[in-house]
Amino acid sequence: MNYTLKNKRALVTGGSRGIGAAIVKRLATEGADVAFTYTSSPDRAKEVVEAVQALGVQALSIQADSAEASEVVAAVEQTVEKFGGIDILVNNAGIAQMAPIDEFKLADFDRTFAINVRAVFVATQAAVKHMQEGGRVINIGSTNAERAPFAGSGVYAMSKSALQGLAQGLARDLGPRKITINNVQPGPIATDMNPPEGEFAEMLKKQLAISRYGTVEEVAGMVAYLAGPEAAYITGANLMIDGGFSA
């Protein structure tokens, strides 16, 4: 096999399930040692660790709440301590609170931005202190940053739009150090929390150019590409993987 990420060290936030777990496993398949955070799924985290170790690389699970800045920083430091450094940061942890504007609670607004935006900044700030030339920061955004076609998604869409500006701005900060930062913006992806069947799913499928939900492995493939050597000239980009949802 061509281990494009051999000897690389990665941290994925929110890596115990769904898209995050797929990213952890794909980076490991490419040869990287991978740490990941989880909030409340120790059994799933253990399964991911075992899957990574079976590939012959190192794994580390870290319980951390991305709403707490100190825990995000600690996760970066634990990764550096375990692996001797960090080359790849994938800011995947996120939440989606949906409600009409008249009903949206301020506490939910604050938690959405704490996890979806502040934690991305905090993790990136902590990680780039340890990154050498060729480092990679990859954020998992959303196609809803470009298109929010249903009511109740305004706050979520705003939080993901914030990542676009952050990536574009930080690309200027990090470019001279040969560190790239990009957003991967998935559309409807089949996960336990977003099943590809049901009334809501059928509504979304009608708005897709490719009339199916994407897979977590497809998103992980894009992340692995951005983490690899062939993507060294891509930075500040917002890359859709949404089946044409935003077309």
Backbone as CSV, one residue per row, in Angstrom:
resi,resn,N_x,N_y,N_z,CA_x,CA_y,CA_z,C_x,C_y,C_z
1,MET,0.836,-1.201,0.000,0.000,0.000,0.000,0.870,1.250,0.000
2,ASN,0.309,2.346,-0.522,1.003,3.621,-0.538,0.587,4.422,0.689
3,TYR,1.411,4.403,1.719,1.068,5.067,2.964,1.431,6.545,2.856
4,THR,0.503,7.343,2.350,0.790,8.748,2.082,0.981,9.561,3.358
5,LEU,0.504,9.048,4.485,0.616,9.782,5.744,1.500,9.060,6.756
6,LYS,2.392,8.218,6.287,3.279,7.489,7.189,4.110,8.470,8.012
7,ASN,4.197,8.192,9.315,4.947,9.009,10.276,4.283,10.348,10.583
8,LYS,3.086,10.574,10.082,2.337,11.772,10.435,1.522,11.531,11.700
9,ARG,1.262,12.624,12.412,0.539,12.534,13.681,-0.686,13.433,13.604
10,ALA,-1.852,12.854,13.888,-3.115,13.561,13.668,-3.961,13.590,14.928
11,LEU,-4.780,14.653,15.019,-5.824,14.750,16.031,-7.128,15.072,15.336
12,VAL,-8.154,14.278,15.627,-9.491,14.492,15.079,-10.429,14.761,16.249
13,THR,-11.086,15.900,16.268,-12.059,16.149,17.333,-13.384,15.491,16.961
14,GLY,-14.052,14.934,17.963,-15.313,14.241,17.714,-15.134,13.025,16.837
15,GLY,-14.251,12.116,17.245,-13.868,11.016,16.368,-14.388,9.650,16.731
16,SER,-15.378,9.554,17.601,-15.819,8.233,18.055,-16.950,7.647,17.220
17,ARG,-17.558,8.464,16.350,-18.686,7.958,15.567,-18.851,8.796,14.305
18,GLY,-19.699,8.294,13.402,-20.071,9.050,12.210,-18.899,9.461,11.345
19,ILE,-18.964,10.679,10.853,-17.913,11.194,9.974,-16.569,11.186,10.684
20,GLY,-16.552,11.562,11.956,-15.291,11.612,12.688,-14.600,10.272,12.767
21,ALA,-15.342,9.222,13.081,-14.745,7.887,13.168,-14.218,7.436,11.814
22,ALA,-14.945,7.750,10.752,-14.483,7.389,9.414,-13.183,8.109,9.070
23,ILE,-13.066,9.362,9.489,-11.837,10.120,9.239,-10.677,9.517,10.009
24,VAL,-10.907,9.199,11.274,-9.851,8.576,12.087,-9.332,7.310,11.406
25,LYS,-10.243,6.463,10.993,-9.837,5.191,10.386,-9.135,5.406,9.050
26,ARG,-9.596,6.364,8.253,-8.966,6.603,6.954,-7.547,7.156,7.117
27,LEU,-7.355,8.088,8.040,-6.013,8.610,8.276,-5.079,7.500,8.751
28,ALA,-5.605,6.620,9.599,-4.806,5.489,10.069,-4.466,4.544,8.929
29,THR,-5.425,4.325,8.041,-5.190,3.469,6.876,-4.062,4.030,6.016
30,GLU,-3.955,5.356,5.987,-2.899,6.007,5.203,-1.568,6.045,5.949
31,GLY,-1.541,5.494,7.182,-0.282,5.364,7.909,-0.074,6.314,9.060
32,ALA,-1.036,7.199,9.346,-0.867,8.173,10.416,-1.183,7.582,11.782
33,ASP,-0.481,8.057,12.801,-0.889,7.825,14.181,-2.008,8.821,14.471
34,VAL,-3.076,8.360,15.122,-4.260,9.211,15.247,-4.789,9.245,16.678
35,ALA,-4.936,10.468,17.179,-5.667,10.707,18.423,-7.020,11.296,18.060
36,PHE,-7.985,11.094,18.918,-9.294,11.685,18.676,-9.984,11.959,19.992
37,THR,-10.876,12.948,19.974,-11.652,13.256,21.170,-13.042,12.654,21.054
38,TYR,-13.642,12.463,22.212,-15.031,12.031,22.282,-15.623,12.643,23.542
39,THR,-16.939,12.740,23.574,-17.594,13.357,24.728,-18.220,12.330,25.648
40,SER,-19.034,11.420,25.090,-19.809,10.540,25.963,-20.040,9.155,25.371
41,SER,-19.125,8.680,24.549,-19.295,7.355,23.935,-18.042,6.519,24.145
42,PRO,-17.724,6.144,25.393,-16.475,5.406,25.648,-16.405,4.067,24.939
43,ASP,-17.537,3.375,24.827,-17.527,2.081,24.151,-17.194,2.249,22.667
44,ARG,-17.791,3.243,22.035,-17.486,3.500,20.627,-16.039,3.962,20.466
45,ALA,-15.576,4.778,21.404,-14.191,5.233,21.338,-13.229,4.048,21.416
46,LYS,-13.531,3.107,22.282,-12.685,1.914,22.401,-12.667,1.122,21.105
47,GLU,-13.814,1.003,20.457,-13.885,0.290,19.183,-13.030,0.969,18.114
48,VAL,-13.057,2.288,18.088,-12.258,3.012,17.098,-10.769,2.829,17.382
49,VAL,-10.385,2.905,18.654,-8.979,2.683,19.030,-8.515,1.313,18.567
50,GLU,-9.332,0.304,18.800,-8.955,-1.061,18.415,-8.844,-1.188,16.897
51,ALA,-9.732,-0.523,16.163,-9.677,-0.570,14.705,-8.408,0.089,14.184
52,VAL,-8.016,1.191,14.808,-6.796,1.889,14.388,-5.564,1.052,14.717
53,GLN,-5.512,0.517,15.913,-4.352,-0.282,16.313,-4.197,-1.518,15.435
54,ALA,-5.300,-2.052,14.955,-5.253,-3.220,14.076,-4.561,-2.897,12.757
55,LEU,-4.474,-1.624,12.425,-3.806,-1.197,11.197,-2.311,-0.987,11.399
56,GLY,-1.846,-1.195,12.630,-0.414,-1.131,12.890,0.115,0.249,13.217
57,VAL,-0.788,1.183,13.582,-0.352,2.521,13.974,-0.864,2.815,15.380
58,GLN,-0.418,3.926,15.934,-0.805,4.282,17.290,-2.172,4.978,17.305
59,ALA,-2.883,4.779,18.405,-4.189,5.412,18.593,-4.286,5.944,20.014
60,LEU,-5.037,7.023,20.152,-5.255,7.613,21.470,-6.637,8.231,21.503
61,SER,-7.467,7.816,22.462,-8.778,8.442,22.651,-8.702,9.372,23.847
62,ILE,-9.323,10.544,23.711,-9.275,11.577,24.739,-10.693,12.063,25.005
63,GLN,-11.141,11.932,26.230,-12.467,12.450,26.560,-12.361,13.959,26.756
64,ALA,-13.102,14.704,25.954,-13.028,16.164,26.010,-14.310,16.754,25.453
65,ASP,-14.809,17.766,26.121,-15.977,18.498,25.668,-15.501,19.709,24.889
66,SER,-15.833,19.778,23.613,-15.356,20.881,22.779,-15.944,22.223,23.187
67,ALA,-16.976,22.227,24.013,-17.513,23.483,24.521,-16.613,24.107,25.578
68,GLU,-15.662,23.331,26.093,-14.735,23.803,27.113,-13.368,24.031,26.489
69,ALA,-12.962,25.277,26.394,-11.713,25.609,25.720,-10.517,24.914,26.362
70,SER,-10.503,24.831,27.681,-9.370,24.206,28.373,-9.231,22.738,28.003
71,GLU,-10.355,22.056,27.782,-10.304,20.647,27.415,-9.826,20.470,25.970
72,VAL,-10.163,21.416,25.113,-9.684,21.367,23.732,-8.167,21.526,23.702
73,VAL,-7.662,22.513,24.425,-6.210,22.722,24.484,-5.521,21.497,25.078
74,ALA,-6.099,20.938,26.130,-5.507,19.755,26.762,-5.439,18.582,25.794
75,ALA,-6.450,18.440,24.931,-6.444,17.345,23.952,-5.288,17.501,22.975
76,VAL,-5.034,18.727,22.549,-3.888,18.966,21.663,-2.591,18.612,22.376
77,GLU,-2.455,19.053,23.611,-1.215,18.803,24.350,-1.020,17.312,24.620
78,GLN,-2.092,16.582,24.896,-1.975,15.140,25.102,-1.534,14.438,23.821
79,THR,-2.038,14.909,22.683,-1.631,14.339,21.404,-0.152,14.550,21.167
80,VAL,0.310,15.766,21.416,1.732,16.089,21.226,2.598,15.263,22.163
81,GLU,2.148,15.120,23.404,2.917,14.339,24.374,2.992,12.870,23.970
82,LYS,1.874,12.311,23.479,1.826,10.893,23.113,2.641,10.608,21.863
83,PHE,2.515,11.450,20.851,3.108,11.168,19.547,4.404,11.942,19.277
84,GLY,4.717,12.900,20.132,5.931,13.686,19.914,5.739,14.868,18.991
85,GLY,4.498,15.194,18.675,4.211,16.322,17.797,2.841,16.166,17.174
86,ILE,2.488,17.096,16.300,1.217,17.020,15.580,1.418,17.616,14.191
87,ASP,0.931,16.912,13.196,1.047,17.343,11.808,-0.305,17.670,11.177
88,ILE,-1.357,17.035,11.682,-2.694,17.156,11.077,-3.711,17.393,12.182
89,LEU,-4.511,18.432,12.027,-5.632,18.678,12.925,-6.904,18.672,12.098
90,VAL,-7.865,17.836,12.489,-9.173,17.820,11.840,-10.202,18.263,12.865
91,ASN,-10.754,19.460,12.643,-11.785,20.007,13.525,-13.144,19.500,13.059
92,ASN,-13.528,18.367,13.598,-14.764,17.707,13.165,-15.917,17.889,14.145
93,ALA,-15.639,18.016,15.430,-16.705,18.074,16.437,-17.665,19.221,16.126
94,GLY,-18.946,18.930,16.214,-19.936,19.962,15.944,-21.314,19.512,16.397
95,ILE,-22.211,20.477,16.548,-23.589,20.180,16.898,-24.515,20.948,15.966
96,ALA,-25.746,20.484,15.867,-26.744,21.135,15.018,-28.013,21.338,15.823
97,GLN,-28.197,22.540,16.307,-29.420,22.911,17.017,-30.342,23.604,16.025
98,MET,-31.552,23.094,15.884,-32.506,23.646,14.924,-33.765,24.119,15.650
99,ALA,-34.207,25.343,15.365,-35.451,25.878,15.922,-35.767,27.187,15.233
100,PRO,-37.031,27.525,15.131,-37.405,28.835,14.579,-36.813,29.956,15.421
101,ILE,-36.585,31.100,14.809,-35.954,32.215,15.500,-36.709,32.611,16.758
102,ASP,-38.035,32.529,16.754,-38.822,32.916,17.927,-38.645,31.959,19.100
103,GLU,-38.140,30.767,18.811,-38.036,29.742,19.847,-36.597,29.379,20.192
104,PHE,-35.638,29.932,19.453,-34.239,29.528,19.653,-33.718,30.088,20.978
105,LYS,-33.228,29.193,21.832,-32.760,29.593,23.162,-31.347,30.144,23.083
106,LEU,-31.087,31.187,23.851,-29.767,31.803,23.853,-28.694,30.811,24.313
107,ALA,-29.040,29.935,25.243,-28.072,28.934,25.701,-27.675,28.002,24.565
108,ASP,-28.633,27.648,23.701,-28.325,26.802,22.551,-27.472,27.560,21.533
109,PHE,-27.767,28.846,21.361,-26.938,29.681,20.487,-25.490,29.689,20.983
110,ASP,-25.301,29.937,22.260,-23.957,30.024,22.828,-23.213,28.688,22.708
111,ARG,-23.913,27.587,22.964,-23.242,26.282,22.880,-22.898,25.955,21.428
112,THR,-23.778,26.317,20.494,-23.486,26.086,19.083,-22.194,26.782,18.678
113,PHE,-22.053,28.022,19.074,-20.847,28.757,18.679,-19.621,28.325,19.480
114,ALA,-19.826,27.896,20.720,-18.698,27.393,21.504,-18.079,26.167,20.854
115,ILE,-18.928,25.279,20.345,-18.434,24.028,19.759,-18.083,24.186,18.288
116,ASN,-18.952,24.821,17.521,-18.777,24.870,16.066,-17.767,25.907,15.606
117,VAL,-17.530,26.935,16.425,-16.634,28.019,16.003,-15.474,28.215,16.979
118,ARG,-15.786,28.513,18.245,-14.701,28.801,19.189,-13.744,27.632,19.338
119,ALA,-14.274,26.418,19.433,-13.409,25.250,19.607,-12.484,25.052,18.408
120,VAL,-12.968,25.386,17.219,-12.126,25.282,16.018,-10.957,26.246,16.124
121,PHE,-11.239,27.483,16.528,-10.170,28.468,16.708,-9.200,28.031,17.796
122,VAL,-9.741,27.598,18.927,-8.901,27.221,20.062,-7.987,26.041,19.708
123,ALA,-8.545,25.009,19.088,-7.747,23.840,18.710,-6.685,24.215,17.684
124,THR,-7.070,25.040,16.722,-6.115,25.451,15.690,-4.986,26.264,16.298
125,GLN,-5.333,27.212,17.147,-4.316,28.039,17.798,-3.335,27.186,18.596
126,ALA,-3.874,26.191,19.309,-3.012,25.322,20.118,-2.158,24.404,19.251
127,ALA,-2.741,23.879,18.164,-2.030,22.897,17.343,-0.919,23.519,16.511
128,VAL,-1.166,24.682,15.925,-0.165,25.245,15.008,1.106,25.656,15.739
129,LYS,1.028,25.804,17.046,2.236,26.092,17.818,3.237,24.950,17.724
130,HIS,2.728,23.752,17.457,3.581,22.561,17.404,3.832,22.072,15.981
131,MET,3.153,22.655,14.988,3.265,22.162,13.616,4.513,22.672,12.924
132,GLN,5.099,21.792,12.141,6.234,22.155,11.306,5.734,22.445,9.887
133,GLU,6.640,22.789,9.004,6.290,23.005,7.600,5.564,21.774,7.050
134,GLY,4.480,22.001,6.324,3.685,20.895,5.795,2.512,20.509,6.668
135,GLY,2.295,21.249,7.754,1.164,20.958,8.631,-0.166,21.189,7.927
136,ARG,-1.194,20.522,8.431,-2.514,20.601,7.822,-3.578,20.852,8.903
137,VAL,-4.451,21.820,8.638,-5.641,22.033,9.448,-6.836,21.865,8.522
138,ILE,-7.759,20.990,8.904,-8.930,20.690,8.072,-10.169,20.801,8.948
139,ASN,-11.066,21.697,8.579,-12.311,21.881,9.314,-13.447,21.168,8.592
140,ILE,-14.326,20.568,9.358,-15.529,19.987,8.782,-16.658,20.994,8.952
141,GLY,-16.993,21.655,7.847,-18.058,22.649,7.846,-19.363,22.021,7.407
142,SER,-20.062,22.717,6.534,-21.343,22.204,6.048,-21.734,22.946,4.778
143,THR,-22.415,22.237,3.902,-22.980,22.880,2.725,-23.967,23.977,3.114
144,ASN,-24.499,23.909,4.338,-25.438,24.940,4.781,-24.775,26.299,4.972
145,ALA,-23.456,26.351,4.925,-22.780,27.642,4.918,-23.081,28.401,3.633
146,GLU,-23.400,27.665,2.578,-23.706,28.259,1.279,-25.202,28.311,0.995
147,ARG,-25.934,27.353,1.561,-27.349,27.245,1.229,-28.101,26.658,2.412
148,ALA,-29.092,27.392,2.910,-29.909,26.929,4.030,-31.362,26.911,3.572
149,PRO,-31.821,25.794,2.979,-33.108,25.783,2.287,-34.309,25.466,3.158
150,PHE,-34.120,25.380,4.475,-35.278,25.090,5.315,-35.212,25.935,6.582
151,ALA,-36.383,26.218,7.130,-36.493,27.072,8.308,-35.883,26.404,9.532
152,GLY,-35.413,27.231,10.446,-34.884,26.731,11.706,-33.399,26.466,11.704
153,SER,-32.734,26.632,10.553,-31.314,26.282,10.445,-30.399,27.496,10.460
154,GLY,-30.942,28.667,10.754,-30.160,29.887,10.632,-28.920,29.937,11.504
155,VAL,-29.028,29.552,12.758,-27.888,29.622,13.672,-26.823,28.603,13.274
156,TYR,-27.255,27.392,12.929,-26.302,26.378,12.473,-25.579,26.849,11.214
157,ALA,-26.336,27.374,10.251,-25.732,27.850,9.018,-24.743,28.974,9.294
158,MET,-25.094,29.874,10.188,-24.200,30.977,10.533,-22.903,30.468,11.138
159,SER,-22.998,29.457,12.003,-21.786,28.920,12.630,-20.860,28.287,11.607
160,LYS,-21.433,27.645,10.603,-20.602,27.019,9.575,-20.068,28.054,8.582
161,SER,-20.825,29.125,8.346,-20.320,30.201,7.507,-19.107,30.869,8.154
162,ALA,-19.101,30.927,9.488,-17.972,31.526,10.191,-16.661,30.807,9.883
163,LEU,-16.741,29.494,9.657,-15.535,28.727,9.364,-14.944,29.100,8.011
164,GLN,-15.784,29.552,7.093,-15.282,29.979,5.794,-14.345,31.171,5.951
165,GLY,-14.802,32.189,6.667,-13.960,33.358,6.884,-12.719,33.028,7.682
166,LEU,-12.853,32.148,8.672,-11.712,31.765,9.492,-10.644,31.082,8.641
167,ALA,-11.067,30.159,7.791,-10.100,29.442,6.952,-9.411,30.388,5.972
168,GLN,-10.179,31.293,5.384,-9.585,32.218,4.423,-8.600,33.164,5.107
169,GLY,-8.975,33.646,6.285,-8.083,34.541,6.999,-6.842,33.840,7.525
170,LEU,-7.016,32.665,8.129,-5.874,31.950,8.691,-4.957,31.392,7.611
171,ALA,-5.491,31.205,6.405,-4.613,30.777,5.307,-3.495,31.793,5.101
172,ARG,-3.805,33.073,5.298,-2.794,34.130,5.169,-1.799,34.076,6.330
173,ASP,-2.285,33.791,7.525,-1.394,33.692,8.676,-0.439,32.504,8.556
174,LEU,-0.982,31.379,8.096,-0.229,30.124,8.135,0.548,29.834,6.852
175,GLY,0.164,30.476,5.755,0.828,30.223,4.477,2.342,30.397,4.511
176,PRO,2.872,31.478,5.100,4.323,31.634,5.146,5.041,30.511,5.877
177,ARG,4.295,29.784,6.728,4.879,28.657,7.465,4.644,27.333,6.744
178,LYS,4.085,27.409,5.533,3.784,26.218,4.721,2.811,25.277,5.426
179,ILE,1.888,25.872,6.192,0.790,25.142,6.816,-0.483,25.537,6.098
180,THR,-1.280,24.562,5.703,-2.525,24.856,5.000,-3.724,24.691,5.929
181,ILE,-4.797,25.399,5.597,-6.065,25.264,6.317,-7.206,25.314,5.309
182,ASN,-8.095,24.340,5.384,-9.207,24.241,4.448,-10.459,23.744,5.152
183,ASN,-11.603,24.035,4.552,-12.885,23.517,5.029,-13.403,22.451,4.076
184,VAL,-13.845,21.338,4.621,-14.612,20.341,3.878,-16.064,20.552,4.267
185,GLN,-16.944,20.730,3.273,-18.326,21.112,3.550,-19.286,20.030,3.053
186,PRO,-19.595,19.050,3.911,-20.490,17.970,3.491,-21.936,18.440,3.360
187,GLY,-22.641,17.760,2.475,-24.098,17.875,2.404,-24.717,16.753,3.210
188,PRO,-25.864,16.236,2.789,-26.505,15.136,3.517,-25.639,13.869,3.493
189,ILE,-25.196,13.451,4.654,-24.336,12.276,4.807,-25.030,11.283,5.730
190,ALA,-25.059,10.038,5.332,-25.745,9.001,6.103,-24.970,8.667,7.379
191,THR,-25.578,8.960,8.520,-25.024,8.614,9.827,-26.164,8.182,10.732
192,ASP,-25.823,7.715,11.934,-26.858,7.327,12.897,-27.768,8.506,13.231
193,MET,-27.178,9.702,13.280,-27.949,10.882,13.653,-28.627,11.551,12.455
194,ASN,-28.281,11.107,11.259,-28.864,11.678,10.043,-29.184,10.547,9.071
195,PRO,-30.178,9.723,9.389,-30.478,8.540,8.572,-30.928,8.922,7.164
196,PRO,-30.569,8.111,6.178,-30.902,8.428,4.785,-32.309,8.042,4.378
197,GLU,-33.114,7.623,5.332,-34.520,7.306,5.058,-35.417,8.155,5.956
198,GLY,-36.650,8.309,5.526,-37.612,9.068,6.306,-38.054,10.326,5.595
199,GLU,-39.027,11.009,6.170,-39.636,12.175,5.530,-38.626,13.295,5.289
200,PHE,-37.800,13.580,6.303,-36.805,14.648,6.156,-35.775,14.286,5.087
201,ALA,-35.324,13.034,5.086,-34.345,12.594,4.099,-34.910,12.676,2.690
202,GLU,-36.139,12.300,2.515,-36.741,12.347,1.182,-36.868,13.785,0.690
203,MET,-37.124,14.716,1.594,-37.173,16.123,1.231,-35.818,16.604,0.729
204,LEU,-34.759,16.196,1.430,-33.417,16.616,1.025,-33.000,15.978,-0.300
205,LYS,-33.329,14.724,-0.490,-32.925,14.026,-1.719,-33.464,14.720,-2.964
206,LYS,-34.628,15.325,-2.847,-35.212,16.018,-3.992,-34.393,17.245,-4.389
207,GLN,-33.537,17.715,-3.493,-32.730,18.901,-3.763,-31.302,18.569,-4.171
208,LEU,-31.009,17.287,-4.304,-29.667,16.837,-4.669,-29.573,16.591,-6.174
209,ALA,-28.396,16.843,-6.733,-28.150,16.473,-8.122,-27.907,14.972,-8.236
210,ILE,-27.212,14.419,-7.255,-27.043,12.968,-7.139,-28.007,12.534,-6.049
211,SER,-29.052,11.836,-6.411,-30.198,11.651,-5.514,-29.979,10.554,-4.473
212,ARG,-28.945,10.714,-3.686,-28.690,9.812,-2.565,-27.893,10.574,-1.517
213,TYR,-27.917,10.071,-0.323,-27.044,10.594,0.721,-25.605,10.160,0.445
214,GLY,-24.660,10.981,0.858,-23.260,10.591,0.795,-22.906,9.647,1.922
215,THR,-21.707,9.086,1.853,-21.228,8.181,2.894,-20.118,8.854,3.698
216,VAL,-19.958,8.385,4.914,-18.888,8.931,5.753,-17.522,8.640,5.141
217,GLU,-17.408,7.534,4.441,-16.132,7.187,3.811,-15.774,8.164,2.691
218,GLU,-16.789,8.683,1.995,-16.524,9.663,0.940,-15.980,10.964,1.526
219,VAL,-16.541,11.382,2.645,-16.022,12.580,3.310,-14.605,12.328,3.811
220,ALA,-14.379,11.178,4.403,-13.049,10.839,4.912,-12.016,10.816,3.802
221,GLY,-12.428,10.381,2.617,-11.511,10.369,1.484,-11.043,11.759,1.108
222,MET,-11.965,12.726,1.130,-11.577,14.104,0.827,-10.633,14.650,1.889
223,VAL,-10.906,14.340,3.146,-10.039,14.784,4.235,-8.643,14.195,4.078
224,ALA,-8.561,12.907,3.766,-7.263,12.261,3.595,-6.472,12.906,2.462
225,TYR,-7.162,13.270,1.388,-6.482,13.949,0.285,-5.904,15.288,0.742
226,LEU,-6.704,16.076,1.463,-6.228,17.379,1.924,-5.083,17.244,2.927
227,ALA,-5.055,16.137,3.642,-3.983,15.900,4.606,-2.697,15.436,3.947
228,GLY,-2.782,15.009,2.704,-1.643,14.402,2.032,-0.787,15.367,1.242
229,PRO,0.307,14.866,0.690,1.280,15.718,-0.010,0.760,16.330,-1.296
230,GLU,-0.207,15.706,-1.954,-0.694,16.235,-3.222,-1.541,17.494,-3.047
231,ALA,-1.947,17.804,-1.807,-2.805,18.965,-1.565,-2.035,20.150,-0.990
232,ALA,-0.723,20.158,-1.148,0.106,21.187,-0.532,-0.184,22.590,-1.052
233,TYR,-0.809,22.708,-2.233,-1.063,24.020,-2.830,-2.521,24.454,-2.661
234,ILE,-3.270,23.729,-1.844,-4.663,24.081,-1.569,-4.748,24.657,-0.166
235,THR,-5.185,25.895,-0.057,-5.380,26.490,1.262,-6.409,27.606,1.173
236,GLY,-7.116,27.823,2.274,-8.169,28.825,2.317,-9.382,28.457,1.482
237,ALA,-9.532,27.166,1.175,-10.600,26.709,0.280,-11.773,26.153,1.079
238,ASN,-12.954,26.316,0.507,-14.184,25.745,1.057,-14.709,24.739,0.044
239,LEU,-14.499,23.477,0.307,-14.693,22.413,-0.680,-15.968,21.636,-0.400
240,MET,-16.902,21.693,-1.332,-18.177,20.999,-1.188,-18.040,19.504,-1.473
241,ILE,-18.737,18.713,-0.687,-18.929,17.310,-0.987,-20.384,17.028,-0.613
242,ASP,-21.292,17.449,-1.512,-22.711,17.531,-1.151,-23.657,17.004,-2.209
243,GLY,-23.158,16.225,-3.161,-24.043,15.637,-4.161,-24.780,16.659,-5.005
244,GLY,-24.215,17.869,-5.082,-24.864,18.910,-5.877,-25.949,19.664,-5.149
245,PHE,-26.039,19.496,-3.824,-27.058,20.180,-3.035,-26.995,21.696,-3.209
246,SER,-25.774,22.217,-3.312,-25.599,23.673,-3.416,-25.458,24.148,-4.853
247,ALA,-25.600,23.235,-5.808,-25.403,23.617,-7.225,-26.540,24.506,-7.722
